Amino acid sequence: MTDPSGAAIPDAEVVVENLETNVSRTTRTSSAGYYRVPSLPPGRFRIMVSAQNFEGQVIEDFVLEGTQVKTLNVELAIGQATETVDVVGGVPLVETGESTISRQINETEVKELPLVGRNFMTLVVLSGGVTGLPSGGGQAYAQASGDIFSAEYGVNLNANGQRAESNSFLVDGASVNASPRGGVTNYNPNADSVQELRVRINDFSAEYGRNSSAQVQVITKSGTNDYHGTAGWFHTNNALAARNTFQSEVPVFRRNEANWSLGGPIVRNRTFAFGSM
């Protein structure tokens, strides 16, 4: 936080408000003008900055992605604290807070792109800097299918010259790796409950240990002040498929899968709920 001359502004108040839940976090700048707001969920925020003898500033629609570190440098003009300047515009697309190479797969992509076996994990191979197949089965002992109902799913994904056994998977910050066998995930939320994924390729933070290949972090949806939900029905059968070169006919196959999700407030601006199946 600086003034027009570039000097640091100490003890400035910074309020970060979630636009979907109206839940806010407040912090103050240090003597060197630095501030930090940790553990924010992904979403859209309003940032309000104020300091004595300076005009206040409001940054609208600040977007934070899952597990992302963003740097926002604010310059306040000298004036009365009762005056406020609204700033509308995005921050730079280049992440200056960390040097990690990563790729975000957002909710729209999870919803609109075709999923092998209705498993959203098959989308991680779309990230740059990795190789693999969406069908899964990167390990001899893992399921060779991307089906969402697989008890142990081995994502066929390689990064940093490492084997698939060196991949790591987290859901909302918690590890879902198989304990005895690396590179296998034991828990796949259904696609309707996924807000976004982030695939990290290198330079992991010290908070993530164990594995040296790709790191897949899944963020699930949560309730907001507005009720929202989804409902769908997935159907496929042998009439919708073609035989391969070695088949005289397509084997009989039918699959029907219903899905739904619903989220909303329990106590507005305070407590929220979300569920899916």
N, C-alpha and C positions, 0 to 999 in steps of 0.2 A: 504494500500500500504506500503510494508516494503522492507528494504534492507536485504542482507544475514544474518546480525546479529539480525534481528527482529525489528530494529528501524524504526519508522514511516518515510515516505517520504512525506514532505509537498509540496504543489504547483505543483504536477505532473499533467500532462495533460492527460485526458481520453476522447477518441473519440469513440462513439458508432455509427456504420454505418449499416443501414438496407441493407441486401444483395439483396433484391428484388426491392427496390426503390432507393437505393443509397442516401437516406436522412440520414443525420448524426446529432448527438447531441454531444456537447462538454461540459465538466465540468472539475474542478480541485479539487485535494485533499485538505482537510483541514490541519490545523497545526498538527492534530493528525493522519493524513494519511487516513482519511475516505473520501469516495466519494459516491454520490448517483445520479442516473439518473431516475427521476420519469416519469410516464405517457408514457412509451414506449408501442407501440402496440405489440401484439404477433407476432413472426416471427423469422427469422434467422439473426444473427448479426455478424459483425466483430468488435472486440474491440481492439483499438490501444492505448498503454500506453507509455508515454515518460516523462523523467525528466532529468534535467541537471546533468551531471557526471554519468549517468546510461545508460545502454543499453536499447533501446526500446524493447517493447514486443507486439506481435500481437496474439490475440486469435481468431482463425478462427471458423466459424460455431457455434456460441453460440446460443442455442435455448431457447427462452423465450415463455412460454405458457400464455394464457389469464389470467389476474388478478393474475399472479404469482409474488412472491417476491423472487429473487434469490440473493445469496451472492457470490461474486467472489473476493477472496483474491489473490492479485498479489505480487510476490516477484521479484524485479528487481536486476540484477547483476550490479556491479560497472563496468563502462567502458565508452566508448564514446557514445554520444547520436546518432551518425550516424550509430551505429551498432544496428541491429534489430534481435530479436529472435522470430521465428514463433512457436506458440504452437498450436498443433492440438490434441484435446481430449475434452471429455465432463466434465462438473462439476459434483460433487456428486449428486446422485439421491435423497438423503434425503434433504428436504427443511429445511435449518437452519435459514432462514430469518423470519419464522413464524411457529406457532405450529398448524395451522388449519389442520384438516383432510378433504381431498378433493379428487375428482377423475376427471380427464380430459377425455372427450370423443372427440376424434380428428376428422378431416375431413374425413379420410378414413373410420372410423366406421360409421359416419353419411351416407356416400355414399354406403357402402357395406352391412350394417346390414338391415334386413327387418324392415320396419316402419309401425306400425299399423295406418291405415288411412293416410299414407304418412306424419305423424306428427313426427318430430324428437324429440319432447318432451317425446315421449314414451320410449326413450333410457335412461332417467335419472334413472330408477329403476334398471339399471345394476350396479349402484354404490354400493360399500360396505358400511355397516352401515345403510342401509335404507331398508324399506319394501314397497311393493306396487305391482300394476299390470299395465302393459302398456296400458290397455284398457281405463284408465281414469275413471272419474266419482267418485272421492273420496269424493265429497260433494253432498248432496241431491239436492241442487239447481243448480249444474253445469251440463254441458253436460256429459252424460254417454258414450261418444264415443271419441276415439282419433282422429277422423276425422279432417284434417287440416282446413276444412271449418266451424268448430264449432265456433260460435260467442264468447262463453265463455268456455274455456277448463279448467277443474279441473284435474290436474295431480294427480293420485292416488299414492301418495308418502308420507311416514311417516319417521321421523328421530327424534332422541333425546327424544323419548317417547311422541312427540307432535302430535296433530291432523293435517290432511292435510290442514286445514284452516290457519295454521301457516307457510306454505311455502311462499317463496318469489321468484319472477322472475324478472330478469333484462336482457335487450338487449343493448349491447354496453354501459353498465353503467347506463342506464336509466331504471327506474322502469316501468314495464308493468303489475303491479298488478291491479286487480279490486278495485276501491276505496271503495264501500260499502260492498264488500264480500271478505274475505280473502282466500288465497290459490288458486285463480283463475287468469289465465293470459288472457288478452284481445288481445294479439298480438302474432302471431306465424309466423315468417319469413319462407318462403319455404326452404326446405332442401338444395337446390342448393346454397343458399346464406349464409349458415352457415359454418364458419371456424372451430369452436370448441365450446364445452360446458364445463363448470366446475360446479360440484355439491359439495358444501361445507356443511359439516355436523355439525361442531361446531367451537367455538372460532372465531366468525366473527370479523372483524376489526370494529373500532368505526364508520367508515364511512357508515356502513350498519346498519340501525336500523329496527324498526317495528316488525320483525318476528323472532321466535326462533326455527323453525324447519329447514328443508333443504333450502338452498339457491341455486338457479339455475341461472347461469350467461352465457348468450349466446353472442358469439363474431361473428359478420358477416364478410364476406370477403370484401376486398378492391382491388382497381386497383394497378398494379405494372408496372414496365418498360416493361414487356412483355405482349402481348395480350393473354388472356386465357379465356376459357369459357366451358360451358357444354350444352348438349341438350339431351332430353330424352322423352320417352312416356311410361306412366304407364297404363296398361290395366288389368282388372279383370272382370270376369262374373260368373254366376251360374254354367257354365260348368266346371269351374276350382275349384269349391268348393264341399264339401261333406255335405250331410244332417246329422243332429244330430239324436239322438235316438227318439225324439218326432215328427219328421217330416216325412211325407210320401214322400215328394219330396223337392228339393231345390227351394226356391222362386226365381223368375226371378230377376236377378240383373246384371247390366252392369255399368262399370265405365271406362272412358277414361280421362286421365289427361296428358297434355303436359307440359313440363318445359324447361327452358333455363336460362343461365346466361352468361354474357360477361363483362370482365374488361380489362383495359389497360391504357396507359398514354395519357393525354391531352398535358402536357408539361413534357418531360422526366426529371426525377430526381426532379420534383417539384409538379406537379398536376396530379391526377389520378382519374379515374371514374370506377364505377362498378354498374351493374344493373342486376336484375333477375326477373323472373315471373314464 
